Amino acid sequence: MKKITVVGIGPGEEGGMTLAAIAAMRECDILVGYTKYIELVSPLFPEKETFATGMKQETERCREALRLADSGRKVALVCSGDSGIYGMAGLVYELSGAFPEVEIKVVPGVTAASSGAALLGAPLTHDFAVISLSDLLTPWELIEKRLRCAAEAELSIVLYNPSSKKRKDYLQRACDILLEKLSGDTVCGIASRIGREGETSCVMTLAELRETETDMFSTVFIGNPTTKRIGDRMVTPRGYRDV
Amino acid sequence: MKKITVVGIGPGEEGGMTLAAIAAMRECDILVGYTKYIELVSPLFPEKETFATGMKQETERCREALRLADSGRKVALVCSGDSGIYGMAGLVYELSGAFPEVEIKVVPGVTAASSGAALLGAPLTHDFAVISLSDLLTPWELIEKRLRCAAEAELSIVLYNPSSKKRKDYLQRACDILLEKLSGDTVCGIASRIGREGETSCVMTLAELRETETDMFSTVFIGNPTTKRIGDRMVTPRGYRDV
C-alpha cells in the first residue's frame, strides 16, 4: 500500500508532539518538510533519510512527497503546529489526483492558537476566529473584511503570520481596522517562539499592540469585549452565567 | 510549590495525547475531571487517585481542583481536546483569586477542530471561525450574529456542540442562517466520536447538512466558498495562487 502521512508536530519541542505524530515519523522511510522543521525533528530520528525544501516551495515539496510515496517509500510530511491549519494537508489532497494509488493520512497536531493561548492564559475559552495576515495567497481586501466581521461578531481573534520583513506594518494596519469596532483597552497578547528557544509571551491592550513590532515567529491574540486581564494573563470567560 | 496543571488530552485515544500531557498526568497525585474523561484516562494511570464530577458542574470541579492543589496535592485537571478551547483553563484562572499560592500551568492539546478536520480531509487550510451552538452560557442572538458575520467573512466555520437532546433543532437553525449568505452547495462535513469507538466522518452539502441530525459527540465543519470535494474528503485551498 502506497502511503503518505501528513504529520503535525505541534509548536516545536518534543513534549508538544502527540504519540501518533511520533509513531508516524518513527515508522516512515523518509521525513519530508520545510528545512527548519526537518532540523527540529531529525535529531529525534537520526537514522531517517530526509528531504527538505525552503520557504514558498510548498507545492514542490508536497509533489515530491507524493512522488516518493508513489515510488513505494513510506513518507512522513512534517508540518509545524497542526498539519491541517494553514498546513500542507490541503495541498497534498489538491495534488493527489496525479497519484491515485497513494493513500493520504493526516495526523493532527497542537496548533499555535492552542499552544500560544496556553502560554498567555486562556484567551480562547469562547468562540474565536483564526486569521492569517499573510497576503501572499489572499487579497488584502479579504483579510480586512474578515477582521471587520470578526470584530463585529465579538469573536476573540488569533492572528497567524502577523508580520514579516516585507510586511512590517501589517499588524498595525490590522489593529487600525479592529479599533473601528473594538476599544483600545481590549486585552491582547503575543506569544513568540512557542516551544522553542527564546519563548516569550506578553499581555497588553489593543492600543499597545498597535505600537508593537512582531515577527513571523509570533502569534497574536485579540480578546473579545469580555476578555479580562488576571495578573499577567489574558482570560476570556466562558459566558454570561459564569463565576 | 502548590501547582495545578490543566491538561488537554486531545480527542480521546492515547495516540492523540502529547508527551507533555502524559507527563503531567504521570507526575500528578490526583486526576480531576468530568466523569467521562476520567474514564478515558484512568486506565492509563491505574494507580492514580481520581476525582470526577458530572456535566454542568464545571465551577465546582475547578474550585475543588484548586482546593486540592492549595492543600498541597499535585493536581492534573483533565479536559478533552484542548484545555483552553472551551476548556477549563479559563475557569481555573477566574477562580484562582481565592488561591493565590497555587501556580497554574496549561498544557494544550489537539482540539476537535484539528482532529475532526484531519478525519474529513483539510477543511481548515485557510482562515476559519470556531463557534459553539450551546446557548447555556451565551445568548442565542449572539450565536446568530457570529454565524452571520462568519459567513459574510467567507470563513470556514467549525461548530462545537452542534446539538443535544434539549437543542435538537439548533443545527438546522444555524444552517438556515448560514444559507442566507452561503450556497446550499457549500461543502460541509461532520466528524463524530473522534478518536473513540464508533468514530465516523461524512462529507455533504450545506443543504444536506440542514436535514441531518447530529449529537453532542459531533463536530460540524462548513467550508468557505472555495472549499472543494475531492473524493470523499473536503479540502479548502490555501489561496488564489495555488495549484
Interface residues (C-beta under 8 A of the other chain):
Chain A: G8 G10 E14 G15 G16 M17 T18 L19 A20 I22 A23 E58 T59 D82 S83 G84 I85 Y86 G87 A89 G90 L91 V92 Y93 E94 L95 S96 G97 V106 V107 P108 G109 V110 T111 A113 S114 S115 A117 A118 L119 G121 A122 P123 L124 T125 H126 D127 F128 A129 V130 I131 S132 L136 L137 T138 P139 L142 K145 R146 R148 C149 A150 E152 A153 E154 L155 I230 R233 V235 T236 P237 R238 G239 Y240 R241 D242 V243
Chain B: G8 G10 E14 G15 G16 M17 T18 L19 A20 I22 A23 E58 T59 D82 S83 G84 I85 Y86 G87 A89 G90 L91 V92 Y93 E94 L95 S96 G97 V106 V107 P108 G109 V110 T111 A113 S114 S115 A117 A118 L119 G121 A122 P123 L124 T125 H126 D127 F128 A129 V130 I131 S132 L136 L137 T138 P139 L142 K145 R146 R148 C149 A150 E152 A153 E154 L155 I230 R233 V235 T236 P237 R238 G239 Y240 R241 D242 V243
